[in-house]
Amino acid sequence: MEFETQRNCSVNDFELLKVIGKGRYGKVLLVKKIITGELFAMKILKKKYIAECRQIEHTRTERKILASVDHPYIVKFFYAFQSNERLYLILEYCSGGELFFHLNRARRFDEQRVKFYSACLVLAIEHLHSKNIIYRDLKPENVLIDEDGFPKITDFGLSKENCTDGRSARSFCGTAEYLAPEVIIKQGYGKAVDWWSLGCIIYEMLIGLPPFYHENKKYVYMKILSEEPLLPDFLSLPVKNLLTSLLHKDPNRRLGARGAEEIKTNIWFFDVDWAALGAKRVMPSFVPNISDPANSRYFSEEFTSSAISAASPNSLSPRNSSPTYDGFSYSCSPSESKCVFDNEFTIREEEGQPIV
């Protein structure tokens, strides 16, 4: 990766087309780069909410991880910039929408489709773990489907860097239904939590609900700590064994505890050509029917029916209304071979010293 003089990029370089996602701290828009016509996903984070909800470190981590990973099953990161009130991340647009959308519509998938998605996710998580990153938020909402039908994980706001052992992380974070037991008991945990979450998402794709589902989070945690998942008779014996091994409550005995190779050599994956899959030389089980890339048929109407004006970044407050995030800018245009970014990500008040 080469460095060069930073070029300016701003929200004015993009045409805002529609809302395709919403989160606690902002929205995701489908946008078009005016000069090239390329489509991207624009993630907009409100500085005010980031500060009020103490999400500065999570924002720093997401920006840093996005710039450091390059994998076919992880969304690509192209630009980052800021305005007075907001931070912007320009990401690869996956026109197939969220895995959650497709699962919600189909209720459950057949084993071959589940195996395809799961194998891709194994490779993505293996890549993150090779960089000592714990993902910590694997769930259907965070898996996107690209135009060719390949899954890609997104949203690294809860990820943890520099995890070299089984007890490096201690934060209680993630989504309740996918939390590993060791996260809930708060005694330290490591990369094995991602393999537990993989077991949860495989189960959900096969059954239609997470393995420890309950409307009350308190009971979700109780079920995770004390119950075993119900494995219906219609599941094959190999996938039952895989799920039992991935959802082992002891992280040291969980499948994947000694690395992704344990999972890749599991009998359920016996027919997966991992080299071909890593090179995307396989045919996905499902290919989105997309004639127009800007069509939002695979995104929830709850999002796409929202007024763009409500998410528009053009209504700005006075310059001193929010701190400046130094080093946040990033540029890695898909039409260029060079990436430009500043590793020193600090936050300063307009008239003061760095506060982070």
Phi, psi and omega per residue, in radians:
M1 nan 2.232 -3.089
E2 -1.824 2.734 3.134
F3 -1.994 2.582 3.069
E4 -2.607 3.110 -3.123
T5 -1.061 2.313 -3.085
Q6 -1.128 2.263 3.049
R7 -1.701 2.592 3.131
N8 -1.393 2.481 3.049
C9 -2.505 2.430 -3.091
S10 -2.508 3.026 3.139
V11 -1.091 -0.401 3.136
N12 -1.222 -0.192 3.087
D13 -1.424 -0.054 -3.036
F14 -2.207 2.535 2.984
E15 -1.660 2.190 -3.121
L16 -1.461 2.074 -3.026
L17 -1.696 -0.905 -3.129
K18 -2.905 2.837 3.069
V19 -1.444 2.274 3.118
I20 -2.149 0.010 3.108
G21 -2.958 2.703 3.105
K22 -2.384 2.546 3.098
G23 -2.401 -3.103 -3.094
R24 -1.157 -0.539 -3.016
Y25 -1.976 0.092 3.131
G26 2.952 -2.736 -3.080
K27 -2.358 2.919 3.029
V28 -2.090 2.235 -3.132
L29 -2.000 2.584 2.894
L30 -1.467 2.192 -3.092
V31 -2.314 2.811 3.097
K32 -2.165 2.220 3.075
K33 -1.230 2.114 -2.960
I34 -1.058 -0.755 -3.013
I35 -1.297 -0.447 -3.083
T36 -2.019 -0.345 -3.085
G37 1.414 0.068 -3.138
E38 -1.244 2.506 3.109
L39 -1.664 2.445 3.113
F40 -2.449 2.900 2.938
A41 -1.765 2.208 3.141
M42 -1.861 1.940 3.091
K43 -1.603 2.128 -3.076
I44 -1.950 2.150 3.138
L45 -2.017 2.273 -3.136
K46 -1.468 2.134 -3.111
K47 -1.018 -0.684 -3.114
K48 -1.040 -0.829 -3.115
Y49 -1.210 -0.637 3.115
I50 -1.046 -0.761 -3.133
A51 -1.237 -0.807 -3.093
E52 -1.099 -0.627 -3.091
C53 -1.678 0.186 3.080
R54 0.976 0.822 -3.132
Q55 -1.858 0.269 -3.091
I56 -1.069 -0.793 -3.110
E57 -1.157 -0.671 3.102
H58 -1.115 -0.668 3.114
T59 -1.154 -0.746 3.094
R60 -1.031 -0.792 -3.110
T61 -1.110 -0.782 -3.127
E62 -1.061 -0.816 3.140
R63 -1.054 -0.734 -3.105
K64 -1.204 -0.768 -3.122
I65 -1.160 -0.759 3.134
L66 -0.978 -0.656 -3.120
A67 -1.356 -0.259 -3.025
S68 -1.807 -0.213 -3.086
V69 -1.894 2.563 3.089
D70 -2.551 1.814 -3.054
H71 -2.641 2.509 -3.104
P72 -1.092 -0.353 -3.122
Y73 -1.953 0.449 3.001
I74 -2.265 2.345 -3.095
V75 -1.020 2.476 -3.131
K76 -1.466 2.616 -3.088
F77 -1.998 2.238 -3.047
F78 -2.013 -0.781 -3.083
Y79 -2.498 2.719 2.953
A80 -2.523 2.404 3.089
F81 -2.775 3.114 -3.084
Q82 -2.523 2.755 2.975
S83 -2.038 -2.953 -3.136
N84 -1.059 -0.656 -3.002
E85 -1.955 -0.254 -2.972
R86 -2.361 2.739 2.975
L87 -1.905 2.536 -3.105
Y88 -2.211 2.279 3.017
L89 -2.056 2.164 3.141
I90 -1.795 2.018 -2.998
L91 -2.104 2.910 3.038
E92 -1.019 2.356 3.094
Y93 -1.601 2.117 3.115
C94 -1.828 1.771 -2.971
S95 -1.253 -0.163 3.094
G96 -1.408 -0.094 3.086
G97 1.352 -2.945 -3.101
E98 -1.373 2.540 2.996
L99 -0.995 -0.611 3.122
F100 -1.001 -0.707 -3.140
F101 -1.050 -0.819 -3.087
H102 -1.230 -0.677 3.133
L103 -1.190 -0.676 3.119
N104 -1.112 -0.613 -3.123
R105 -1.375 -0.678 -3.095
A106 -1.547 -0.288 -3.073
R107 1.325 -0.868 3.026
R108 -2.744 2.829 -3.115
F109 -1.928 2.789 3.032
D110 -1.294 2.857 -3.021
E111 -1.076 -0.622 -3.113
Q112 -1.156 -0.705 3.112
R113 -1.173 -0.718 3.109
V114 -1.106 -0.709 -3.141
K115 -1.098 -0.724 3.139
F116 -1.070 -0.915 3.133
Y117 -1.055 -0.767 -3.081
S118 -1.104 -0.728 -3.139
A119 -1.111 -0.709 3.084
C120 -1.085 -0.726 3.139
L121 -1.167 -0.622 3.075
V122 -1.024 -0.771 -3.139
L123 -1.148 -0.687 3.131
A124 -1.136 -0.805 -3.135
I125 -1.163 -0.695 3.087
E126 -1.001 -0.714 3.127
H127 -1.118 -0.787 3.115
L128 -1.074 -0.783 -3.129
H129 -1.115 -0.558 3.107
S130 -1.135 -0.370 3.082
K131 -1.760 0.234 -3.141
N132 1.035 0.690 3.076
I133 -1.948 2.238 2.977
I134 -1.684 2.247 -3.077
Y135 -1.271 -0.916 3.001
R136 1.263 0.085 3.136
D137 -2.570 0.741 3.122
L138 -1.323 2.096 3.122
K139 -2.826 2.842 -3.075
P140 -1.005 -0.544 -3.141
E141 -1.195 -0.387 -3.095
N142 -1.776 0.222 3.054
V143 -2.022 2.091 -3.128
L144 -1.826 2.662 3.112
I145 -1.915 2.197 -3.126
D146 -1.470 -3.141 -3.030
E147 -1.117 -0.369 3.140
D148 -1.648 -0.087 3.116
G149 1.726 0.097 3.124
F150 -1.524 2.450 3.118
P151 -1.471 2.594 3.101
K152 -2.472 2.335 3.119
I153 -1.488 2.597 -3.110
T154 -2.445 3.026 3.082
D155 1.190 1.647 -3.112
F156 -1.879 0.398 -3.104
G157 -1.128 -0.430 -3.134
L158 -1.833 0.066 -3.091
S159 -1.210 2.745 -3.104
K160 -2.184 2.239 3.130
E161 -1.635 2.932 3.005
N162 0.999 0.727 3.127
C163 -1.758 1.807 -3.047
T164 -1.902 -0.107 3.116
D165 -2.417 -3.044 -3.054
G166 -1.471 0.064 -3.115
R167 -2.410 0.431 -3.065
S168 -1.231 -0.530 -3.058
A169 -1.843 2.562 -3.132
R170 -2.374 -0.196 -3.092
S171 -1.135 2.440 3.056
F172 -1.560 1.686 -3.104
C173 -2.618 2.796 -3.084
G174 2.208 -2.917 3.118
T175 -1.894 2.289 -2.927
A176 -0.799 -0.890 -3.020
E177 -1.145 -0.269 -3.048
Y178 -1.995 0.128 -3.121
L179 -1.329 2.373 3.062
A180 -1.337 2.685 -3.128
P181 -0.947 -0.694 -3.086
E182 -1.174 -0.400 3.049
V183 -1.253 -0.719 -3.083
I184 -1.173 -0.685 -3.094
I185 -1.439 -0.098 2.980
K186 1.011 0.806 3.107
Q187 -2.014 0.354 -3.123
G188 1.599 2.519 -3.110
Y189 -2.718 2.976 -3.106
G190 -2.374 -2.633 -3.019
K191 -1.123 -0.387 -3.101
A192 -1.070 -0.333 3.119
V193 -1.111 -0.541 3.134
D194 -1.214 -0.568 3.116
W195 -1.288 -0.561 2.999
W196 -1.070 -0.834 3.139
S197 -1.082 -0.617 3.064
L198 -1.076 -0.749 3.076
G199 -1.025 -0.704 3.129
C200 -1.113 -0.752 -3.075
I201 -1.293 -0.578 3.045
I202 -1.111 -0.799 3.108
Y203 -1.013 -0.806 -3.101
E204 -1.128 -0.681 3.120
M205 -1.147 -0.558 -3.118
L206 -1.450 -0.625 -2.991
I207 -1.808 -0.616 -3.112
G208 1.923 -0.201 3.085
L209 -2.469 2.703 3.050
P210 -1.087 2.757 -3.050
P211 -1.173 -0.389 -3.103
F212 -2.201 0.919 -3.019
Y213 -1.427 2.438 2.970
H214 -2.833 2.572 -3.121
E215 -1.204 -0.408 3.126
N216 -1.727 2.105 -3.078
K217 -1.048 -0.592 3.133
K218 -1.013 -0.732 -3.139
Y219 -1.308 -0.503 3.036
V220 -1.029 -0.847 -3.134
Y221 -1.092 -0.707 3.129
M222 -1.096 -0.738 -3.136
K223 -1.149 -0.722 3.131
I224 -1.055 -0.705 -3.074
L225 -1.376 -0.483 -2.956
S226 -2.157 -0.246 -3.066
E227 -1.958 2.768 3.024
E228 -1.776 2.588 -3.124
P229 -1.189 2.504 3.062
L230 -1.401 2.250 -3.100
L231 -2.007 1.776 -3.089
P232 -1.030 2.714 -3.101
D233 -1.131 -0.439 -3.077
F234 -1.290 -0.175 3.071
L235 -1.349 2.522 3.101
S236 -1.233 2.721 3.135
L237 -1.064 -0.728 3.116
P238 -1.035 -0.732 -3.118
V239 -1.288 -0.532 3.039
K240 -1.069 -0.793 3.133
N241 -1.123 -0.690 3.108
L242 -1.069 -0.833 -3.115
L243 -1.099 -0.730 3.115
T244 -1.056 -0.660 -3.113
S245 -1.320 -0.659 3.123
L246 -1.275 -0.552 -3.097
L247 -1.725 0.539 3.049
H248 -1.290 2.295 -3.029
K249 -1.268 -0.367 3.073
D250 -1.560 1.949 -3.083
P251 -1.070 -0.456 3.138
N252 -1.304 -0.355 3.137
R253 -1.878 0.001 -3.132
R254 -1.249 2.486 3.063
L255 -1.062 2.230 -3.076
G256 1.794 -0.177 -3.121
A257 -1.055 -0.484 3.123
R258 -1.848 0.340 3.071
G259 2.057 2.828 -3.069
A260 -1.127 -0.418 -3.100
E261 -1.046 -0.543 3.079
E262 -1.024 -0.701 -3.114
I263 -1.331 -0.737 -3.095
K264 -1.119 -0.462 3.131
T265 -1.680 0.072 3.081
N266 -1.117 2.554 -3.030
I267 -1.061 -0.506 -3.140
W268 -1.094 -0.510 -3.123
F269 -1.696 0.348 -3.008
F270 -1.042 -0.518 -3.069
D271 -1.696 0.188 3.123
V272 -1.530 2.190 3.015
D273 -1.561 1.684 -2.997
W274 -1.137 -0.617 3.121
A275 -1.159 -0.776 3.125
A276 -1.144 -0.689 3.132
L277 -1.129 -0.727 3.131
G278 -1.104 -0.477 3.125
A279 -1.673 0.070 -3.124
K280 1.042 0.653 3.095
R281 -1.764 0.684 3.103
V282 -2.287 2.765 3.117
M283 -1.629 2.087 3.102
P284 -1.032 2.659 3.135
S285 -1.182 -0.472 -3.131
F286 -2.433 2.277 3.091
V287 -2.041 2.129 -3.140
P288 -1.003 2.492 3.103
N289 -1.588 1.596 -3.033
I290 -2.204 1.879 3.094
S291 -1.526 -0.570 3.118
D292 -2.094 2.010 -3.111
P293 -0.966 -0.464 -3.123
A294 -1.457 -0.076 3.113
N295 -1.201 2.381 -3.057
S296 -1.890 0.555 -3.054
R297 -1.089 -0.403 -3.108
Y298 -1.750 0.312 3.074
F299 -2.071 2.538 -3.084
S300 -1.051 2.380 3.099
E301 -1.108 -0.404 3.057
E302 -0.987 -0.607 3.121
F303 -1.512 -0.921 -2.983
T304 -1.178 -0.373 3.117
S305 -1.457 -0.136 3.126
S306 -1.219 2.525 3.119
A307 -1.250 2.301 3.115
I308 -1.111 -0.546 -3.107
S309 -1.013 -0.541 3.136
A310 -1.197 -0.367 -3.129
A311 -1.877 -0.017 -3.047
S312 -1.101 2.323 3.138
P313 -1.518 0.075 -2.985
N314 -1.437 -0.205 3.096
S315 -1.603 1.728 -2.985
L316 -1.920 2.599 3.086
S317 -1.561 3.064 3.095
P318 -0.950 2.693 -3.008
R319 -0.996 -0.561 -3.065
N320 -1.594 0.307 -3.071
S321 -1.329 -0.443 -3.092
S322 -2.454 2.734 3.110
P323 -1.211 2.821 3.078
T324 -1.735 2.368 3.133
Y325 -1.687 1.638 3.136
D326 -1.180 2.440 3.111
G327 1.390 0.131 -3.110
F328 -1.338 -0.515 -3.042
S329 -1.082 2.538 -3.113
Y330 -2.697 2.505 3.104
S331 -2.514 2.140 3.055
C332 -2.567 1.261 -3.058
S333 -1.052 2.419 3.112
P334 -1.092 -0.314 -3.134
S335 -1.655 0.028 -3.120
E336 -2.152 2.788 -3.121
S337 -1.742 -0.114 -3.081
K338 -1.908 2.459 3.069
C339 -1.939 2.483 -3.092
V340 -2.217 2.150 3.076
F341 -2.781 2.891 3.139
D342 -1.991 2.063 -3.101
N343 -1.236 -0.386 -3.086
E344 -1.491 1.648 -3.095
F345 -1.725 1.774 3.090
T346 -2.158 2.891 -3.113
I347 -2.194 2.259 -3.106
R348 -2.329 2.567 2.997
E349 -1.286 2.733 -3.033
E350 -1.019 -0.603 -3.087
E351 -2.025 0.271 -3.046
G352 -2.271 -2.860 -3.139
Q353 -1.611 2.903 3.089
P354 -0.958 2.390 3.133
I355 -1.808 -0.083 3.095
V356 -2.334 nan nan
